Amino acid sequence: MTSFKERWEIKHNWQLIFPFLGILALLYTAYLFSKNIIRSFVDRQEYKLLYYALVAIAVIIFYMIMLRFCLWCFKKLEGKWITNYRWEIIAIFLVFAITGTSAMRIAKPLLYWFGFSRTLFPEGFLGGFLYWMIRIIIILPIYQLLLIVYGTLLGQFKFFWEFEKKMLKRMRLIK
């Protein structure tokens, strides 16, 4: 445990919550991927034992792949993102994950309430393209707001405030 704390520059025990939440998030994502993929090949009702065994194996495989990918991303982003401690990068990843999921979950009923749905657009590539472009443009302000809110809740306000300003400058919305 000491080497783990040293590797992630964890000085206080409460900071262990971020790696713990990161591991839980990866496991849950691996489970969702596994369940949806295996469900398309094996009938859960008919082959219960086989289904659960394959899901368990797939969870382990997806978890290891995603863990390696996240650690690779940490290495790449550690020099670009200015943080005081390495564990803060885990908190930042968690904020991005929670924000993306929340923005989509909040936007769906909001867009439905405004009467915006896929049926408003013609079938085919162009209709689908227009629908998703407009949906992304509508969701973007919700995402920006949630990024600041969740960043603040997880103690990363300064990082996300600078991130927002940089993003808005690149979009040429502010100077």
C-alpha positions as CSV (number, residue, x, y, z in Angstrom):
1,M,0.0,0.0,0.0
2,T,2.9,2.3,0.7
3,S,4.3,2.0,-2.8
4,F,0.8,2.6,-4.2
5,K,0.5,5.8,-2.2
6,E,4.0,6.9,-3.3
7,R,3.3,6.2,-6.9
8,W,0.1,8.3,-6.9
9,E,1.5,10.9,-4.5
10,I,-1.2,10.2,-1.9
11,K,-0.4,12.1,1.3
12,H,-3.7,11.6,3.2
13,N,-5.9,8.5,3.4
14,W,-9.0,10.4,2.1
15,Q,-7.2,10.8,-1.2
16,L,-7.4,7.0,-1.7
17,I,-11.1,7.6,-2.7
18,F,-10.1,8.7,-6.2
19,P,-8.2,5.5,-7.2
20,F,-10.9,3.4,-5.5
21,L,-13.6,5.3,-7.5
22,G,-11.5,4.9,-10.7
23,I,-11.2,1.2,-10.2
24,L,-15.0,0.9,-9.6
25,A,-15.8,3.0,-12.6
26,L,-13.5,0.8,-14.8
27,L,-15.1,-2.4,-13.4
28,Y,-18.6,-1.1,-14.0
29,T,-17.8,0.0,-17.5
30,A,-16.2,-3.4,-18.2
31,Y,-19.3,-5.1,-16.9
32,L,-21.6,-3.1,-19.1
33,F,-19.5,-3.8,-22.2
34,S,-19.3,-7.5,-21.4
35,K,-23.0,-7.9,-20.6
36,N,-24.1,-6.2,-23.8
37,I,-21.7,-8.1,-26.0
38,I,-22.3,-11.5,-24.5
39,R,-26.0,-11.0,-24.5
40,S,-26.0,-10.7,-28.3
41,F,-24.4,-14.2,-28.6
42,V,-25.7,-16.2,-25.6
43,D,-29.3,-16.4,-24.3
44,R,-29.1,-15.6,-20.6
45,Q,-32.3,-17.6,-19.8
46,E,-31.4,-20.7,-21.6
47,Y,-27.6,-20.9,-20.9
48,K,-27.4,-19.2,-17.5
49,L,-24.1,-20.7,-16.3
50,L,-22.4,-20.2,-19.6
51,Y,-23.7,-16.6,-19.8
52,Y,-22.3,-15.6,-16.4
53,A,-19.0,-17.4,-16.9
54,L,-18.5,-15.6,-20.3
55,V,-19.5,-12.2,-18.7
56,A,-17.0,-12.8,-15.9
57,I,-14.2,-13.6,-18.3
58,A,-15.1,-10.7,-20.5
59,V,-15.2,-8.3,-17.5
60,I,-11.6,-9.3,-16.6
61,I,-10.4,-8.9,-20.2
62,F,-12.1,-5.5,-20.7
63,Y,-11.0,-4.2,-17.3
64,M,-7.4,-5.0,-18.1
65,I,-7.6,-3.4,-21.5
66,M,-9.2,-0.3,-20.1
67,L,-6.8,-0.1,-17.2
68,R,-3.8,-0.2,-19.5
69,F,-5.4,2.4,-21.8
70,C,-6.0,4.7,-18.8
71,L,-2.5,4.3,-17.5
72,W,-1.2,5.1,-21.0
73,C,-3.4,8.2,-21.0
74,F,-2.0,9.2,-17.6
75,K,1.5,9.1,-18.9
76,K,0.6,11.1,-22.0
77,L,-1.4,13.8,-20.1
78,E,0.7,14.0,-17.0
79,G,3.1,16.5,-18.7
80,K,0.3,18.5,-20.4
81,W,-2.1,18.8,-17.4
82,I,-0.8,20.9,-14.6
83,T,-1.6,19.3,-11.3
84,N,0.0,19.2,-7.9
85,Y,-0.3,15.5,-7.4
86,R,-0.7,12.4,-9.6
87,W,-4.0,11.3,-7.9
88,E,-5.6,14.5,-9.2
89,I,-5.4,13.1,-12.7
90,I,-7.6,10.3,-11.6
91,A,-10.1,12.9,-10.2
92,I,-10.0,14.7,-13.5
93,F,-10.7,11.6,-15.5
94,L,-13.6,10.8,-13.1
95,V,-15.0,14.3,-13.7
96,F,-14.9,13.9,-17.5
97,A,-16.6,10.5,-17.2
98,I,-19.4,11.7,-14.9
99,T,-19.9,14.9,-16.9
100,G,-20.3,13.1,-20.2
101,T,-22.7,10.6,-18.9
102,S,-24.7,13.2,-17.0
103,A,-24.9,15.5,-19.9
104,M,-26.4,12.8,-22.1
105,R,-28.8,11.7,-19.4
106,I,-30.0,15.2,-18.7
107,A,-30.2,16.3,-22.3
108,K,-32.4,13.4,-23.5
109,P,-35.5,14.4,-21.5
110,L,-34.8,18.1,-22.0
111,L,-34.6,17.7,-25.8
112,Y,-37.8,15.5,-25.7
113,W,-39.5,18.2,-23.6
114,F,-38.7,20.8,-26.4
115,G,-40.0,18.3,-29.0
116,F,-36.6,17.6,-30.5
117,S,-36.5,14.0,-31.7
118,R,-34.9,11.9,-34.5
119,T,-38.3,11.7,-36.3
120,L,-38.0,15.4,-37.2
121,F,-35.2,14.6,-39.6
122,P,-35.3,12.6,-42.9
123,E,-34.1,9.0,-43.0
124,G,-30.6,8.4,-44.2
125,F,-27.2,9.7,-43.6
126,L,-27.9,13.4,-44.0
127,G,-30.9,13.3,-41.6
128,G,-28.9,11.4,-39.0
129,F,-25.9,13.7,-39.4
130,L,-28.0,16.8,-38.9
131,Y,-29.8,15.3,-35.9
132,W,-26.6,14.5,-34.1
133,M,-24.9,17.8,-35.0
134,I,-27.8,19.8,-33.6
135,R,-28.0,17.5,-30.6
136,I,-24.3,18.0,-29.8
137,I,-24.6,21.8,-30.2
138,I,-27.6,21.8,-27.8
139,I,-25.8,19.5,-25.3
140,L,-22.5,21.5,-25.3
141,P,-23.6,24.2,-22.9
142,I,-25.0,21.6,-20.5
143,Y,-21.7,19.8,-20.7
144,Q,-19.7,23.0,-20.0
145,L,-21.8,23.8,-16.9
146,L,-21.6,20.3,-15.5
147,L,-17.9,20.2,-16.1
148,I,-17.4,23.1,-13.7
149,V,-19.9,21.8,-11.2
150,Y,-18.5,18.3,-11.0
151,G,-14.9,19.6,-11.1
152,T,-15.7,21.8,-8.1
153,L,-17.3,18.9,-6.2
154,L,-14.2,16.8,-6.7
155,G,-11.8,19.6,-5.8
156,Q,-10.6,20.4,-9.3
157,F,-12.2,23.8,-9.9
158,K,-9.0,25.5,-10.9
159,F,-8.1,22.9,-13.5
160,F,-11.6,22.9,-15.0
161,W,-11.9,26.7,-15.0
162,E,-8.7,27.0,-17.0
163,F,-9.8,24.1,-19.2
164,E,-13.1,25.8,-19.9
165,K,-11.4,29.1,-20.8
166,K,-9.0,27.4,-23.1
167,M,-11.8,25.5,-24.8
168,L,-14.0,28.6,-25.2
169,K,-11.0,30.5,-26.7
170,R,-10.4,27.7,-29.2
171,M,-14.1,27.9,-30.2
172,R,-13.6,31.7,-30.5
173,L,-16.4,32.4,-28.1
174,I,-14.1,34.5,-25.8
175,K,-10.8,36.2,-26.4
